[in-house]
Amino acid sequence: MFRAGATARLLIVGQAPGRRVHETGIPWNDPSGDVLREWLALDRAAFYDTKRIAIIPAGLCYPGTVEGADLPPPPRCAPLWHPRFRAALPRIELTLLVGSYAQIYYLGDRRKKTLAETVRAFREYLPEFLPLPHPSWRNKAWLARNPWFAREVLPALRRRVKALKSRAHMKLLASLASPYTRKVRVVLAEKKIECELELVDVQPADNPVNAYNPLGKVPTLVLDDGAALYDSRVIVDFLDARSPISRLIPDETRDRVAVRRWEALADGVLDAGLLVRYESQRDKKERSKDWSDKQVARMHRALEVMARDLEGKPWCHNDRYSLADIALGCCVGWLDFRKPGEVDWHAQYAGLAQHYRKLMERPAFVDTVPQAPKPK
């Protein structure tokens, strides 16, 4: 018993269909559903709009009753079916975990000791999950004992549901030549996040990015509510947390720091390379060879470290594709594109060249190869 559309942004995970739901074939078509819709501030039409909301219980089938009480969902059901559903729902941004069974499956060890503690700590699980008690009549006493639920949780829940319901698409202000833009575009593609791409020219002092980013630089991500994020490291962190699909930044602190260190190193090579490129565009009389040589030396030192750390590994960190690989790929791809300082990284760092060829087998990299701006 489920309802879902590929464009849904909100997923509701309950326990298992009750008898009335089983008989009517409509999920949450019972008094518990009436309470849940009241919590969400949605009417039936909006609640059952599969273009916006997916409804997939922890147990898909009616498990039956014992002495008038519904049986719990079979423990094998969620592990078997939910990964498949999630793969088919790439736009889910918020999952409501209604009741303990949904929370057990999705939160695992992150749950608190009691359902009440888990629900009250709802902010810890955002923006991916929002745990709720089950809206059954059996929980009326629980709601009476926990007045903070109506005071703290319901307003936050309704704000997020309303935002998802009325949400416009995000927009990325970008340049196809920018390696930092490419990093964001690869992350968007790998995580299957829909985002409008608006190409902008940031060369003029008065350019369209200034209205969103006081630095006037790309990439700049304009969110659904008009707020803007910059630079690329901030944007990819936001995007990775926004969707559970293809997590690219680990949760564990040491792993997370290791991946971000790769990103910082790759971005540092780009920073130095851009300085070399800008220096080469100055009048010959004003160029400083010492300055350019200093930047090229920085690039080589960083490339040597990346080549050494990658040696013998399938991926940059922990044998798993991550933001570290994306940052490295965008870095060396731009070196191919602009060739700052004529650094022959293919010949000098064969391991990096092999890794880039591997990355270029991924559609996200193929579709984002740097391109020079078209002449006006």
C-alpha positions, -999 to +999 in steps of 0.1 A: +000+000+000+018+031-012+014+062-033+044+080-049+054+100-079+089+106-092+086+144-086+076+142-050+097+163-025+081+151+007+081+114+018+058+102+046+069+069+062+044+054+087+042+019+101+019-005+082-016-002+067-044-008+092-076-027+085-096+003+071-067+014+049-064-022+037-101-023+028-102+010+010-068+008-007-060+044+004-031+051+028-039+071+059-076+069+050-087+067+087-089+089+118-051+087+122-048+101+087-072+130+096-050+139+126-018+137+104-033+160+078-042+184+106-006+184+118+006+191+083-021+217+076-030+199+043-064+190+029-070+156+013-063+168-022-029+182-013-021+152+009-027+127-019-010+147-046+017+122-057+035+149-077+044+165-044+040+139-016+051+102-015+035+079+011+054+047+017+049+028+050+076+008+068+055-023+060+037-022+026+010-048+034-017-052+061-001-074+088-033-084+105-044-080+141-042-097+174-070-091+200-081-061+180-047-044+178-028-041+145+004-061+142+037-043+136+052-042+101+073-072+092+109-064+100+121-076+065+098-052+046+116-019+050+151-031+042+138-050+012+117-022-004+127+012+009+161+014-008+144+007-041+117+033-036+143+059-025+163+053-057+132+060-077+124+092-058+154+114-065+138+147-055+128+138-019+140+166+004+123+158+037+112+125+051+086+124+079+092+094+102+058+088+117+061+064+147+088+043+161+091+017+133+100+043+107+124+059+131+141+026+139+147+019+102+159+053+091+176+067+122+191+035+137+216+043+164+209+080+160+176+076+179+173+087+215+162+063+243+125+071+239+103+082+211+095+114+230+132+123+233+137+115+196+108+137+185+118+166+208+154+164+192+138+168+157+162+196+148+192+172+150+178+152+121+169+181+098+169+188+069+167+151+059+143+137+085+117+149+109+105+123+134+069+124+147+047+103+170+020+082+154-012+102+152-033+073+165-060+078+191-039+056+214-014+085+216-038+111+229-024+106+264+012+110+250+002+143+234-013+155+266+018+146+285+041+164+260+026+198+252+059+209+237+050+189+206+022+212+196+042+243+207+076+234+192+073+206+166+040+213+148+049+249+138+083+238+124+066+209+106+040+231+090+066+257+079+087+230+061+057+214+045+044+247+033+078+256+019+080+223+000+045+227-013+051+261-028+088+258-036+103+271-068+134+257-083+169+267-072+191+285-096+228+283-101+246+314-114+275+299-133+302+300-159+309+269-179+347+277-178+348+278-140+361+247-122+343+257-090+310+258-110+319+224-124+323+210-089+288+222-080+273+209-112+288+175-107+274+173-072+240+183-084+241+156-111+253+129-088+227+137-062+199+141-089+190+175-076+170+197-099+185+232-104+182+258-131+215+269-147+219+306-155+251+315-173+265+349-163+295+370-173+312+383-141+339+402-159+321+436-159+322+454-126+284+457-127+272+421-133+240+403-124+257+382-097+263+413-075+226+413-066+230+379-049+267+377-040+285+409-029+318+393-041+303+391-077+317+356-082+305+323-095+292+298-085+264+314-066+234+293-056+201+311-053+178+291-031+140+287-034+134+315-009+157+340-026+186+335-002+220+329-018+250+306-010+286+311-020+314+298-025+315+263-040+326+246-007+296+260+011+273+251-018+283+215-020+280+211+017+244+223+015+236+202-014+250+170+001+229+175+032+198+184+012+193+150-003+202+115+011+209+102-024+246+094-031+261+110+000+294+126-010+306+139+024+309+114+053+292+120+086+320+107+108+343+136+117+377+121+107+364+109+074+346+142+067+378+162+075+398+139+052+375+144+023+373+182+029+412+182+030+413+167-005+388+194-016+410+222+000+441+208-017+424+206-051+409+241-047+443+254-037+458+241-070+430+260-088+436+292-069+473+291-078+465+282-114+441+311-117+467+335-104+492+322-131+465+326-158+457+362-146+493+371-145+498+359-181+470+381-193+487+413-180+509+435-202+543+418-207+561+447-190+540+442-159+543+404-156+564+389-128+581+356-136+590+351-100+554+355-090+542+330-116+570+305-108+560+307-071+524+297-080+535+269-103+557+255-075+526+255-052+506+236-079+534+210-082+537+205-045+500+199-041+497+177-072+526+156-058+508+151-025+475+142-042+493+117-065+511+101-035+479+099-014+460+083-043+486+058-052+472+022-051+437+033-042+405+030-063+392+063-049+407+093-030+393+083+004+381+050+019+376+031-013+344+051-020+336+078-045+332+111-027+336+148-029+373+143-027+373+126-062+350+153-076+373+181-063+403+163-078+386+157-111+375+193-115+410+205-106+429+185-131+402+189-157+407+227-155+444+223-158+438+205-191+414+232-202+435+264-194+471+249-191+483+275-166+521+276-164+522+248-190+521+222-162+522+188-179+504+169-152+495+139-174+532+130-179+544+140-144+515+125-124+503+094-142+482+082-113+461+114-114+458+111-152+445+075-148+420+086-121+407+114-143+401+090-171+381+069-147+361+099-136+354+109-172+334+076-175+308+091-152+280+111-170+283+139-144+318+146-155+312+141-192+283+166-192+303+193-173+336+195-193+348+231-191+339+253-221+352+288-230+326+316-231+313+322-266+325+355-281+298+382-281 
